[in-house]
Amino acid sequence: MTNSIYTINKGINKSIEFRGLRAQYIWYFAGMVAGLMILFAILYICGVNTYICLVLTGGAATGCSIKIFALSHEYGEHGLMKAMAKKQVPKVLKSYTRKNFQKLTLQEDKK
């Protein structure tokens, strides 16, 4: 059994990575590509010059891909989701009555 034909998968529990993009940024990049293909098709069908379509979509693709790679580098694998979740947490909780807290203690006593 010393000559095993099985290789060890060293990528277990690691997120997928494609050319520096990790996790959800791959999906953002794919969505950008699909959106720009649709934009190019709409512009081409509307009769806009082909070179203008290429310049517009090429510029948008360059700008969006730079932004996506920058977000991937800045926030990492889960950092962007954490930053978006942090914005939804309220800074202060205000309560002008004690009824809410009294209900909490009554429910705990019943258990």
C-alpha positions as CSV (number, residue, x, y, z in Angstrom):
1,M,0.0,0.0,0.0
2,T,3.0,2.3,-0.2
3,N,2.2,3.2,-3.9
4,S,-1.1,4.9,-3.5
5,I,-2.7,6.2,-6.6
6,Y,-4.8,8.7,-4.7
7,T,-3.7,12.3,-4.3
8,I,-4.4,14.4,-1.3
9,N,-6.7,17.4,-1.9
10,K,-5.1,20.3,-0.1
11,G,-7.9,22.7,-1.0
12,I,-10.5,21.3,1.5
13,N,-12.5,24.0,3.2
14,K,-10.9,26.8,1.1
15,S,-13.0,29.2,-0.9
16,I,-12.6,29.2,-4.7
17,E,-10.2,31.6,-6.2
18,F,-9.8,32.7,-9.8
19,R,-6.9,35.0,-10.7
20,G,-6.9,36.8,-7.4
21,L,-10.7,37.1,-7.1
22,R,-12.1,35.2,-4.1
23,A,-15.6,34.0,-3.0
24,Q,-18.4,36.4,-4.0
25,Y,-16.2,38.6,-6.2
26,I,-16.2,35.9,-8.8
27,W,-20.0,36.2,-9.0
28,Y,-19.8,40.0,-9.2
29,F,-17.3,39.7,-12.0
30,A,-19.5,37.3,-13.9
31,G,-22.5,39.5,-13.4
32,M,-20.5,42.5,-14.8
33,V,-19.5,40.5,-17.9
34,A,-23.1,39.4,-18.5
35,G,-24.4,42.9,-18.0
36,L,-21.9,44.4,-20.3
37,M,-22.7,41.8,-23.0
38,I,-26.4,42.8,-22.7
39,L,-25.4,46.5,-22.9
40,F,-23.4,45.9,-26.0
41,A,-26.2,44.0,-27.7
42,I,-28.7,46.7,-26.8
43,L,-26.5,49.4,-28.2
44,Y,-25.7,47.4,-31.3
45,I,-29.4,46.7,-32.0
46,C,-30.2,50.4,-31.5
47,G,-27.9,51.2,-34.4
48,V,-25.0,52.8,-32.5
49,N,-21.7,52.5,-34.3
50,T,-19.8,49.3,-33.5
51,Y,-16.6,51.2,-32.4
52,I,-18.6,53.4,-30.1
53,C,-20.2,50.3,-28.6
54,L,-16.8,48.7,-28.1
55,V,-15.3,51.9,-26.5
56,L,-18.3,52.3,-24.1
57,T,-18.4,48.6,-23.0
58,G,-14.6,48.3,-23.0
59,G,-14.3,51.4,-20.7
60,A,-17.1,50.2,-18.5
61,A,-15.5,46.7,-18.3
62,T,-12.1,48.2,-17.4
63,G,-13.5,50.4,-14.7
64,C,-15.8,47.8,-13.2
65,S,-13.1,45.1,-13.2
66,I,-10.6,47.5,-11.5
67,K,-13.2,48.3,-8.8
68,I,-14.0,44.6,-8.3
69,F,-10.4,43.7,-7.9
70,A,-9.9,46.6,-5.5
71,L,-12.8,45.5,-3.4
72,S,-11.5,41.9,-3.4
73,H,-8.0,43.2,-2.3
74,E,-9.4,45.6,0.3
75,Y,-12.0,43.5,2.0
76,G,-10.9,40.0,1.4
77,E,-13.1,36.9,1.4
78,H,-15.9,38.0,3.8
79,G,-15.0,41.6,4.6
80,L,-17.4,43.2,2.2
81,M,-20.4,41.3,3.7
82,K,-19.2,42.3,7.2
83,A,-18.9,45.9,6.2
84,M,-22.4,45.9,4.7
85,A,-23.9,44.2,7.7
86,K,-22.1,46.7,10.0
87,K,-24.0,49.6,8.3
88,Q,-27.3,48.0,9.2
89,V,-26.7,47.8,12.9
90,P,-28.2,50.8,14.8
91,K,-25.9,53.0,16.7
92,V,-28.3,53.6,19.6
93,L,-31.3,51.8,20.9
94,K,-33.8,54.2,22.6
95,S,-36.6,53.0,24.8
96,Y,-39.0,55.4,26.5
97,T,-40.8,52.8,28.5
98,R,-39.9,49.9,30.8
99,K,-42.6,47.6,29.5
100,N,-40.4,45.9,26.9
101,F,-37.8,44.9,29.5
102,Q,-40.4,43.8,32.0
103,K,-41.9,41.4,29.4
104,L,-38.5,40.0,28.8
105,T,-38.0,39.1,32.5
106,L,-41.5,37.7,32.8
107,Q,-40.8,35.4,29.8
108,E,-37.5,34.2,31.3
109,D,-39.2,33.4,34.7
110,K,-41.8,31.2,33.0
111,K,-39.0,29.0,31.5
